[in-house]
Amino acid sequence: MSWLTELSIWFIPFLIGGILVYGTIKKVPTYETFVEGAKEGFGMSIAIIPYLVGMMVAISVFRASGALDFIMSAFSPVFHLIGVPGEVVPLALLRPVSGTGALALMSDLIATHGPDSFIGRLAATMQGSTDTTFYILTVYFGAVGVKKMGDALKVGLLADLVGIVASIVIITILFHGV
């Protein structure tokens, strides 16, 4: 086993132990504090359920209406012109909307093309470089009562775009030798 593997095995237990020792030194009731945090987390979980259900229904309606397929077909020629395989276009468009849907697409791409293919590597990098912006805004912002989320939406979508472009550029350079 390499030292990095050994380090990764022991990192979390040492981190948790360090937090407990630090809390004890600072005279913080660590167990009681943990229980209070767990109660708060459970309450937050219950609070986000309506927002989560609403988001899931909206995504289902969006996909079932054919709007997603229409948008994907509109963007495919643009991606093809810049050398991006059309197979990853649905992933790039779906990732900001649905993490589960994007994960399913990525898994299918990897199963079809292989994990070491250009498409597999691009899909995996794209999945890791972007986030579920609409899900975050709907569920988490809604749960804590944030009403004005226009700027967060713009920044989130810009970050997703940067992640998509960076994925394409980096994977193309690394694996196509451009």
N, C-alpha and C positions, 0 to 999 in steps of 0.2 A: 504494500500500500504506500502511495506517495505521501509526502508530508502535507500536501494540500488536502488530500482526502481525509487524512487523520485530523487535520485542523477543522475541517467542515463537520466532522462527526461530533467533535467536542465543543464547537463554538456556542451553540444554543444552550446546552447545560451550563457552561461557564457564564454566559451572559445572564441567564436567569439567576444563577447562584450569586453573581456579582450584584445584581439588583437587590436581592434579598439581604445580602450582607450590608450593602450601602444603606438600605432602609432601616435595618436594625441599628447600625451605627448612628444614624440620624434620629433614632427613637420614633420612627414611623411604625404604626401598627400594620405591618405588611399583610397579614392574612385578612384583617378587617378591610383594609384598603382594596385588596383583590376582590373580596366579596362584594363590596360597594360597586366597583367597576363592572363586575359581572352582572349585577342587578341593572345597572344603567345600560349595559350592552343588550341585555334581554329586552328591556323596555324599548330601546331604539329598534330592535328587530321587529317587535310588534308594530311600532309606529310606521315602519316603511312598507308594511304589507300592502296597504291600499295603493300606494304609488307604484309598487312593483307589479301588482296585478294590472293596473292601468297601462303601464308601459308594455307589458307582455301582450295585452289585447291590441294596443296600437301597432306594435310590430307585426303581429299576426295579420291584422287588417291590411297593413302596408304591403306585406309580402303576397297575400292572397289576391289583392286587387290587381296585381300585375305591374304596379308602379315601379317596383324594384327591378323587374326584368327590363322594363322600358328604359330606365336610367342606365342600367348596365349596358344595354345594347347601344345607347347613345355615346357612352364613354369608351367602349371597346376600340373603335377606330383611332381615337386619339392616343390611347395607350400603345396600340400596335405601331403607330408612326414613330414613337420614341423607343421602340424595341422591347416593350414590356409585353409578356405573353398575355393573351386575352383571358386565360384561365384564372389569373390573379385579380382581375378587375372586380369580380363580385366580392372578393375578400376586402379589397380596398374601400369599396362603397358600403359594405355591410358592417365593417368593424366599428365605426362610430355609433352605430345603432344597436347592435346586438352582439355581445360577447359570445354567447352560446352559439348563435348562428355562424359567426365568424370562425369559431373553433371547429364547428362541424365542417365548414368549407375547407379550412386548412387541413384537417384530418383527411378529408377526401382527396385533396390535392396531393398530400404526402403518400397516401395509399396508392393513388393512381400513378404518380410520377416518380416516387421514391424520395427519401429524405435527403439524399445527396445530389439530387437533380437541381438545376437552376430554379425551376418552379418551386420545388420543395423548400429550398433554402430561402428563396424570396418570400414565400408564404409565411414561413416560420419567423423570419426577421420582421416582416410587416406586422404580424400578430403581436410580437413583443415590443414593437416600436410605436404602437398606437394604442388608443384606449377607447372605451365605450362612452363617449362624450354625452350622448343623449340620455343614456341610462344613468350616468352619474348625476346629471342635472335634474332629471325627473325624480329619481328615487332619493338621493341624498339631500339635494337642495330642498326638495319638497318636504322631506321629513323634518328638517330643521326650520322650515318656514321662510326660506329665502324666496322673495317674490320677483325681484329684478335680477334676472340672470343673463341678460343680453350680452354683456361684456364677457362673462364666463363662457358663454356659447361660442362667441367669436374666437376667443383665445384657445378654447378646447379644440375647435375645428381647425384652427391654424396649426396647433401642435400635431393634430392627426395628419394634416397635409405634409408638414415637415417630416414626420415619421415615415410616411409613405414614400416621399421623394428620397429621403436619406436611405431607406431600405433599398430602393431601386438602384441608386447610385453606388452604394457600398457593395451590394451583392454583384452588380454588374462589373465593377472594378476588380473585386476579389476573385470572381469565378469565371469571368469572360475575358479578363486581361485587357480591358479597355484602357 
